[in-house]
């Protein structure tokens, strides 16, 4: 009489579960590390958006042949300017960016855009006498 095996034995099932557990335990630290990388990438994206908005604001002011401190209009928002770049407050760079999803803007000189629920992950925008700075601070992420 020939016996045909149907299904898996208990030992085979336990071994598969153990192997899957070992694989998950070795892969887990790599996925945990991705959250920090995602926060830093989000900060870099915001800094890029700030730089783009500041450059577009300057180009708009220059193309209209306005004075260095003359306010401009961007997408229906009035953007206050100083030294040909948006001011570092709510009526300046905030109006130039328009979309700050995931960030909470606070302060003036510098204007701080803090990533929500992330400690001290932030981008700082400062209008200076010679231009502007947009710095990423990811040490507290």
Secondary structure, 3 states (H helix, E strand, C coil): CCCCCCCCCHHHHHHHHHHHHHHHHHHHHHHHHHHHHHHHHHHHHHHHHHHHHHHHHHHHHHHCCCCCCCCEEECCEEECEECCEECCCCCCHHHHHCCCCCEEEECCCCEEEEECCCCCCEEEEEEECCEEEEEEECCCC
